[in-house]
Amino acid sequence: PFFVHLTEEARNVLQEFRVQCQVWEAEANGLLKGHIGKMPGLVVRVANVLAHLDWAFADGQEPVGSIERSHVARACHYVGEHLRHHAYRAYGASVLPAEQRNARRLAEIILSEGPRLVSRRDIQRRHLAGLQTADEIKRALDVLIDADWLAVVDSKTGGRRKAEYAVNPKLGGLK
């Protein structure tokens, strides 16, 4: 096998792109997040293709010995600005954020079982995927509160305050 290495400047450009990808990943979810994680590797492959295309169109040059800064910069632009937007349209628009997916799951349980009250503890005891931690549960419950599915109930009975939520009776079918 023949290895083509990146120059120091090319590695620096790639590192800057990796940092940018981490920012994009923090804002993404679902399949889009996984796609963004693969983008630095894609940049290296595209830069290699660009280097070889430049060599193929140049007269009398030696074969590609290293990938230059310009190749990586062009690949970063193509992958980061062009392909990322295509991926967002393909993946990002169709995937709900985790708290909305979890809220939908809780809403399905509320509709199927019809409870009058819901508590964080009861949800946690179900061991539902995506609803394991108190923070995940709180974010999903907040979505349902904002949608008027639930209302906070103050249920302090002498000890520690119990986190309970009343289900909106307009949903119907409550037990």
C-alpha positions in Angstrom: 0.0 0.0 0.0 1.0 3.6 -0.7 0.4 6.1 2.0 -0.3 9.8 1.3 0.2 11.9 4.4 -1.3 15.3 5.3 1.1 18.2 5.6 1.3 20.0 8.9 -0.9 22.9 7.6 -3.4 20.4 6.2 -3.6 18.7 9.7 -4.2 22.1 11.3 -7.1 22.8 8.9 -8.5 19.3 9.6 -8.2 19.9 13.4 -10.2 23.1 13.1 -12.8 21.3 11.1 -13.0 18.6 13.8 -13.7 21.3 16.4 -16.4 22.8 14.3 -17.9 19.3 13.9 -18.1 19.0 17.7 -20.1 22.2 17.8 -22.5 20.9 15.1 -22.7 17.5 16.9 -23.8 19.2 20.2 -26.7 20.9 18.3 -27.7 17.7 16.4 -29.6 14.6 17.4 -30.4 11.2 16.1 -29.0 10.1 12.7 -27.7 13.5 11.9 -25.5 13.5 15.0 -23.9 10.2 13.8 -23.5 11.6 10.3 -21.7 14.7 11.6 -19.3 12.5 13.6 -18.2 10.8 10.4 -17.5 14.1 8.5 -13.8 14.5 9.5 -13.1 11.1 8.0 -15.0 12.1 4.9 -13.0 15.3 4.6 -9.7 13.2 4.5 -11.1 11.0 1.7 -12.4 13.9 -0.4 -9.1 15.8 0.1 -7.3 12.7 -1.2 -9.5 12.6 -4.3 -9.0 16.4 -4.9 -5.2 16.0 -4.6 -5.3 13.2 -7.2 -7.6 15.2 -9.5 -5.2 18.1 -9.3 -2.3 15.8 -10.2 -4.2 14.2 -13.0 -4.9 17.6 -14.7 -1.3 18.9 -14.2 1.3 18.2 -16.8 4.4 16.3 -15.8 4.0 16.4 -12.0 5.2 13.7 -9.7 2.4 11.5 -8.2 0.8 12.9 -5.1 3.2 12.6 -2.2 1.2 14.5 0.4 -2.2 16.2 0.8 -1.8 19.9 1.0 -3.7 22.6 3.0 -5.6 23.7 -0.1 -7.0 20.2 -0.7 -8.2 19.8 2.9 -9.6 23.3 2.9 -11.6 22.7 -0.2 -12.8 19.3 1.2 -13.8 21.0 4.4 -15.9 23.5 2.5 -17.5 20.9 0.4 -18.3 18.5 3.3 -19.1 21.1 5.9 -21.1 23.6 3.8 -22.6 21.5 1.0 -23.0 17.8 2.2 -23.9 18.8 5.8 -26.9 20.8 4.6 -28.0 17.8 2.4 -27.6 15.5 5.5 -29.7 18.0 7.6 -32.5 17.9 5.1 -32.3 14.1 4.9 -31.8 13.3 8.6 -32.3 16.3 10.7 -35.7 17.5 9.6 -37.2 14.1 10.2 -35.8 13.4 13.7 -37.4 14.9 16.8 -35.2 16.0 19.6 -34.9 13.4 22.4 -37.1 15.3 24.9 -39.9 15.4 22.3 -39.5 11.7 21.5 -39.6 10.9 25.2 -42.6 13.2 25.7 -44.4 11.4 22.9 -43.7 8.1 24.6 -45.1 9.3 27.9 -48.2 10.7 26.0 -48.8 7.3 24.5 -48.6 5.7 28.0 -51.0 8.4 29.3 -53.5 7.7 26.5 -53.3 3.9 26.8 -53.4 3.7 30.6 -55.4 6.8 31.5 -53.9 7.8 34.8 -55.1 10.9 36.6 -51.7 11.5 38.1 -48.2 10.9 36.8 -45.1 11.0 39.0 -41.4 11.1 38.1 -40.8 8.1 40.4 -43.4 6.0 38.5 -41.8 6.9 35.2 -38.4 6.0 36.5 -39.5 2.6 37.8 -40.7 1.6 34.3 -37.0 1.7 33.0 -38.0 3.1 29.7 -35.3 3.8 27.1 -34.4 7.5 27.0 -36.2 8.1 30.3 -33.7 6.7 32.8 -32.3 9.8 34.5 -34.2 12.5 36.4 -33.1 15.1 33.9 -34.4 13.1 30.9 -37.7 12.6 32.7 -38.0 16.3 33.7 -37.3 17.5 30.1 -40.0 15.1 28.7 -42.5 16.2 31.4 -41.7 19.9 30.7 -42.7 19.3 27.1 -46.0 17.8 28.2 -46.6 20.7 30.6 -46.0 23.2 27.8 -48.5 21.3 25.7 -51.1 21.4 28.5 -51.1 17.7 28.9 -49.9 17.9 32.5 -50.0 20.4 35.3 -47.7 20.4 38.4 -49.5 19.2 41.6 -48.2 20.5 44.9 -48.3 17.3 47.0 -46.3 18.0 50.1 -47.6 15.6 52.8 -45.3 16.5 55.7 -42.1 15.0 54.3 -40.3 15.5 51.1 -42.2 17.0 48.2 -43.4 14.4 45.8 -43.0 15.4 42.1 -46.5 14.7 40.7 -48.3 15.9 37.7 -52.1 16.0 37.0 -53.2 14.8 33.6 -55.4 17.2 31.7 -59.0 15.8 32.1 -59.8 17.0 28.5 -57.7 14.2 27.2 -60.5 11.8 28.1 -60.4 8.2 29.2 -58.8 8.9 32.5 -59.1 6.3 35.3 
